Amino acid sequence: MGTTYHVTVITPLFKNPAYLKKKITQRLDDINQSMSTYIKNSEISKFNHNTDTSQKHFVSPDLFYVMSIARDLYQLTYGAWDGTVKPLIDLWGFGTSDRKRKIPDKKKITEMLQTIGFNQVIISTDGYLLKKAPSITIDLASIAKGYAVDQVSALIRSSGISDFIVEIGGEVYASGIKKDGKPWRVGINAPRQDAAFDLVYQAVALRDSAMATSGDYRNFFEINGIRYSHILDPRTGYPVKNGVVSVSILSSSCTFADGLATAIMVLGPKAGIELVERLNDTECLIITQNKDGSFTDDYSKGFNH
């Protein structure tokens, strides 16, 4: 997934940590082989490279589940989260195929918008995916890490361990308590480009809950004093301009939290809070940077701070 992971378990000495680590590594390899766009023969790569709109792509339970959650997020956020947006990201120079960051031609953006849309993928209850348009490609980078966190957590719990924390690329699930009997505490990184990766803006106590954070404060470019974020609005084709620099979501599902954090970066504070307040078992912190450089925090009602 192009990132690091860290797992801590609190367990009696008779447990076998080497065996557990081997199982975790294998589980992550399986998910990578399913959803990595960097692996040429992964499930998702095979789907992306095939332009036959009549071919049914029967997929693993892993990919099918994540695609189902992705569809829910797409519908729930009215397209603010869209797993087919990668061609637009590449066009702006934020992707893997072209690192030259630039403002694309308006006509090119309009044309590109016609080639994306998560509603262009049929997710059949029979376990297969089908393209409605040959150009459609999927990138689950903003949700797959969260799924991996959930799966590693489930694996650890099935091994009889109830006190642990799993972190993959900044997405976290914490279960039970630490060795000292206190809750796990997870830091939200200070949303500034020059901030150290361990500089904490706010610490959150987590127990039997996931937290995922999305931010744009490290990945952007400026031209003529105007800042262009790597977070694109899939509905317009342009970077968001709502001032949101960081969104943290608390949920029982890290898969859902991961995708929703990205979506709320697009929706902005007002619509983001309104959406979260309608959802069960979901809380959020939205950090917006003001013109003078200061920050404004918007919390959902149940976010402990």
C-alpha positions as CSV (number, residue, x, y, z in Angstrom):
1,M,0.0,0.0,0.0
2,G,3.0,2.3,-0.2
3,T,3.0,2.9,3.6
4,T,4.0,1.5,6.9
5,Y,2.1,-0.4,9.6
6,H,2.4,-0.9,13.3
7,V,0.7,-3.4,15.6
8,T,0.9,-3.6,19.4
9,V,-0.8,-6.4,21.4
10,I,-1.1,-6.8,25.1
11,T,-0.9,-10.6,25.7
12,P,0.4,-13.2,28.1
13,L,3.8,-14.7,27.5
14,F,2.4,-18.0,26.3
15,K,1.1,-16.4,23.1
16,N,3.3,-16.8,20.0
17,P,3.9,-13.3,18.6
18,A,6.0,-14.6,15.6
19,Y,3.1,-16.8,14.4
20,L,0.7,-13.9,14.8
21,K,3.0,-11.6,12.9
22,K,3.2,-14.2,10.1
23,K,-0.6,-14.4,9.9
24,I,-0.9,-10.6,9.8
25,T,1.7,-10.3,7.0
26,Q,-0.1,-12.9,4.9
27,R,-3.4,-11.1,5.4
28,L,-1.9,-7.8,4.3
29,D,-0.4,-9.5,1.3
30,D,-3.8,-10.9,0.3
31,I,-5.4,-7.5,0.5
32,N,-2.6,-6.0,-1.5
33,Q,-2.9,-8.6,-4.2
34,S,-6.6,-7.8,-4.4
35,M,-6.6,-3.9,-4.3
36,S,-3.2,-2.6,-5.1
37,T,-2.9,-0.5,-8.4
38,Y,0.9,-0.9,-8.2
39,I,0.7,-4.7,-8.7
40,K,0.0,-5.4,-12.4
41,N,-1.8,-8.7,-11.8
42,S,-3.8,-7.6,-8.8
43,E,-7.6,-8.0,-9.0
44,I,-8.2,-4.3,-9.4
45,S,-5.4,-3.9,-12.0
46,K,-7.0,-6.7,-14.1
47,F,-10.4,-5.0,-13.9
48,N,-8.9,-1.6,-14.8
49,H,-7.0,-2.9,-17.8
50,N,-9.9,-4.7,-19.3
51,T,-12.1,-2.5,-21.5
52,D,-14.8,-5.2,-22.3
53,T,-18.1,-4.0,-20.9
54,S,-19.7,-7.4,-21.3
55,Q,-17.2,-9.3,-19.2
56,K,-18.2,-10.2,-15.7
57,H,-15.3,-9.8,-13.2
58,F,-15.8,-12.3,-10.4
59,V,-13.8,-11.0,-7.5
60,S,-12.7,-12.1,-4.0
61,P,-14.8,-11.4,-0.9
62,D,-12.3,-8.8,0.1
63,L,-12.7,-6.7,-3.1
64,F,-16.5,-7.3,-3.2
65,Y,-17.0,-6.0,0.4
66,V,-14.8,-2.9,-0.1
67,M,-16.6,-2.1,-3.4
68,S,-20.0,-2.4,-1.6
69,I,-18.9,0.0,1.1
70,A,-17.5,2.3,-1.6
71,R,-20.8,2.3,-3.4
72,D,-22.6,3.2,-0.1
73,L,-20.1,6.1,0.4
74,Y,-20.6,7.3,-3.1
75,Q,-24.4,7.4,-2.7
76,L,-24.3,8.8,0.9
77,T,-22.1,11.7,-0.1
78,Y,-23.8,12.4,-3.4
79,G,-20.6,11.7,-5.3
80,A,-18.2,13.6,-3.1
81,W,-16.4,10.3,-2.6
82,D,-15.8,8.6,-5.9
83,G,-13.4,5.6,-6.4
84,T,-13.1,6.3,-10.2
85,V,-11.5,9.7,-9.8
86,K,-7.8,8.7,-10.4
87,P,-7.7,9.8,-14.1
88,L,-8.5,13.4,-12.8
89,I,-5.9,13.1,-10.1
90,D,-3.3,12.1,-12.7
91,L,-4.4,15.0,-14.9
92,W,-3.6,17.5,-12.1
93,G,-0.2,15.8,-11.6
94,F,-1.0,14.3,-8.2
95,G,-1.1,10.7,-9.3
96,T,1.4,8.0,-10.1
97,S,1.5,8.3,-13.9
98,D,2.5,12.0,-14.2
99,R,4.1,13.9,-11.3
100,K,4.2,17.2,-13.2
101,R,1.7,19.3,-11.2
102,K,-0.2,21.8,-13.4
103,I,-3.6,23.4,-13.9
104,P,-5.2,21.4,-16.7
105,D,-7.0,22.9,-19.6
106,K,-10.7,23.5,-18.7
107,K,-11.9,21.6,-21.8
108,K,-9.7,18.6,-20.8
109,I,-11.3,18.6,-17.3
110,T,-14.8,18.7,-18.8
111,E,-13.9,15.8,-21.1
112,M,-12.3,13.8,-18.2
113,L,-15.5,14.2,-16.1
114,Q,-17.4,12.2,-18.8
115,T,-15.1,9.2,-18.2
116,I,-15.5,8.9,-14.4
117,G,-18.3,8.1,-12.1
118,F,-18.7,5.2,-9.5
119,N,-22.2,4.6,-10.8
120,Q,-20.5,3.3,-14.0
121,V,-19.6,0.1,-12.1
122,I,-22.2,-2.6,-11.6
123,I,-21.6,-4.5,-8.3
124,S,-23.7,-7.7,-8.6
125,T,-25.0,-9.6,-5.7
126,D,-23.7,-12.7,-7.6
127,G,-20.2,-11.6,-6.7
128,Y,-18.9,-9.9,-9.9
129,L,-18.2,-6.4,-11.2
130,L,-19.2,-5.1,-14.6
131,K,-18.1,-1.9,-16.3
132,K,-20.8,0.3,-18.0
133,A,-18.1,2.3,-19.8
134,P,-14.8,0.8,-21.1
135,S,-12.7,3.7,-19.8
136,I,-13.8,3.3,-16.1
137,T,-11.0,2.5,-13.7
138,I,-11.1,2.0,-9.9
139,D,-8.7,3.2,-7.2
140,L,-9.5,2.3,-3.6
141,A,-6.5,4.1,-2.0
142,S,-8.7,6.2,0.2
143,I,-10.5,3.2,1.7
144,A,-8.3,0.1,1.4
145,K,-6.0,1.0,4.3
146,G,-9.0,1.3,6.5
147,Y,-10.2,-2.1,5.4
148,A,-6.8,-3.6,6.1
149,V,-6.9,-2.2,9.6
150,D,-10.3,-3.8,10.2
151,Q,-9.1,-7.2,8.8
152,V,-5.9,-7.2,10.9
153,S,-8.0,-6.3,14.0
154,A,-10.4,-9.1,13.3
155,L,-7.5,-11.5,12.9
156,I,-5.9,-10.5,16.2
157,R,-9.3,-10.7,18.0
158,S,-9.8,-14.2,16.6
159,S,-6.5,-15.2,18.1
160,G,-8.0,-14.6,21.6
161,I,-6.4,-11.2,22.1
162,S,-8.7,-8.3,23.2
163,D,-6.2,-5.5,24.0
164,F,-4.4,-4.2,21.0
165,I,-3.9,-1.3,18.5
166,V,-3.5,-1.5,14.8
167,E,-2.2,1.4,12.6
168,I,-1.7,1.3,8.8
169,G,-0.7,4.6,7.1
170,G,-2.2,6.7,9.9
171,E,-5.6,4.8,10.0
172,V,-6.1,3.2,13.4
173,Y,-8.3,0.7,15.3
174,A,-7.9,0.4,19.1
175,S,-9.3,-2.4,21.2
176,G,-9.5,-2.8,24.9
177,I,-6.9,-1.0,27.1
178,K,-3.2,-0.5,27.5
179,K,-1.0,-2.5,29.9
180,D,-1.4,0.3,32.5
181,G,-5.2,0.0,32.4
182,K,-5.7,3.3,30.6
183,P,-7.3,3.8,27.2
184,W,-5.2,3.9,24.0
185,R,-4.6,7.5,22.9
186,V,-4.1,8.4,19.3
187,G,-2.7,11.8,18.1
188,I,-4.1,13.9,15.3
189,N,-1.2,15.4,13.4
190,A,-0.9,19.2,13.4
191,P,-2.3,20.3,10.0
192,R,0.7,22.3,8.8
193,Q,3.1,21.5,6.0
194,D,6.2,22.2,8.2
195,A,4.8,20.2,11.2
196,A,6.8,17.1,12.3
197,F,4.9,13.8,11.7
198,D,4.8,13.3,15.5
199,L,3.6,16.8,16.4
200,V,0.1,16.3,17.9
201,Y,-2.7,18.8,17.3
202,Q,-5.1,16.9,19.5
203,A,-5.0,13.5,21.3
204,V,-8.1,11.2,21.2
205,A,-8.8,8.3,23.6
206,L,-9.9,5.2,21.6
207,R,-11.5,2.0,22.9
208,D,-13.1,-0.5,20.6
209,S,-13.2,2.2,17.9
210,A,-11.5,3.2,14.7
211,M,-10.1,6.6,13.7
212,A,-9.2,7.7,10.2
213,T,-7.7,11.1,9.2
214,S,-7.5,12.8,5.8
215,G,-5.6,16.0,5.1
216,D,-4.3,18.2,2.4
217,Y,-1.6,20.2,4.2
218,R,1.3,18.2,2.8
219,N,0.2,17.5,-0.8
220,F,-0.6,20.6,-2.8
221,F,1.0,23.1,-5.2
222,E,0.7,26.9,-5.5
223,I,0.6,29.1,-8.7
224,N,0.4,32.8,-8.5
225,G,-0.4,32.6,-4.8
226,I,-3.4,30.3,-5.3
227,R,-3.2,26.9,-3.5
228,Y,-4.3,23.8,-5.4
229,S,-5.1,20.8,-3.1
230,H,-4.6,17.1,-4.1
231,I,-8.2,16.6,-2.8
232,L,-10.4,16.9,-5.9
233,D,-14.1,17.3,-6.0
234,P,-15.1,14.4,-8.3
235,R,-18.3,16.4,-9.3
236,T,-16.4,19.4,-10.6
237,G,-13.0,18.1,-11.5
238,Y,-11.2,20.9,-9.5
239,P,-9.4,20.9,-6.1
240,V,-11.5,21.8,-3.1
241,K,-11.4,25.4,-1.9
242,N,-13.3,25.2,1.3
243,G,-10.3,25.7,3.6
244,V,-10.6,22.2,5.2
245,V,-7.0,21.0,6.0
246,S,-7.8,17.9,8.1
247,V,-10.8,15.6,8.8
248,S,-10.8,12.9,11.5
249,I,-13.6,10.3,11.7
250,L,-14.4,8.0,14.6
251,S,-16.4,4.9,13.8
252,S,-16.6,1.2,14.6
253,S,-15.5,0.5,11.0
254,C,-12.1,1.9,9.8
255,T,-13.1,1.1,6.2
256,F,-16.1,3.4,6.4
257,A,-14.1,6.0,8.5
258,D,-11.3,6.1,5.9
259,G,-13.6,6.8,3.0
260,L,-15.8,9.2,4.8
261,A,-12.8,11.4,6.0
262,T,-11.9,11.9,2.3
263,A,-15.5,12.7,1.4
264,I,-15.9,15.3,4.1
265,M,-12.7,17.0,2.9
266,V,-14.8,17.7,-0.2
267,L,-18.1,18.4,1.4
268,G,-16.7,21.0,3.8
269,P,-17.5,21.8,7.5
270,K,-21.2,22.6,7.3
271,A,-22.3,19.8,5.1
272,G,-19.8,17.4,6.7
273,I,-21.1,17.9,10.2
274,E,-24.7,17.7,9.0
275,L,-24.0,14.3,7.4
276,V,-22.1,12.9,10.4
277,E,-25.0,13.9,12.8
278,R,-27.3,11.8,10.7
279,L,-25.1,8.7,11.0
280,N,-25.1,6.2,13.8
281,D,-21.8,5.3,15.5
282,T,-19.9,8.1,13.7
283,E,-18.2,11.3,15.0
284,C,-15.8,13.8,13.4
285,L,-13.4,16.7,13.9
286,I,-13.0,19.0,10.9
287,I,-10.1,21.5,11.0
288,T,-10.4,24.5,8.7
289,Q,-7.5,27.0,8.1
290,N,-8.5,30.6,8.1
291,K,-7.0,33.3,5.9
292,D,-4.8,34.5,8.8
293,G,-3.3,31.0,9.2
294,S,-5.3,30.2,12.4
295,F,-7.5,27.1,12.7
296,T,-11.2,26.6,13.4
297,D,-12.3,23.3,14.8
298,D,-15.8,21.9,14.1
299,Y,-16.9,18.9,16.1
300,S,-19.8,16.6,15.8
301,K,-21.9,16.4,19.1
302,G,-20.4,13.1,20.3
303,F,-16.8,13.8,19.7
304,N,-15.0,13.9,23.0
305,H,-12.5,16.8,23.2
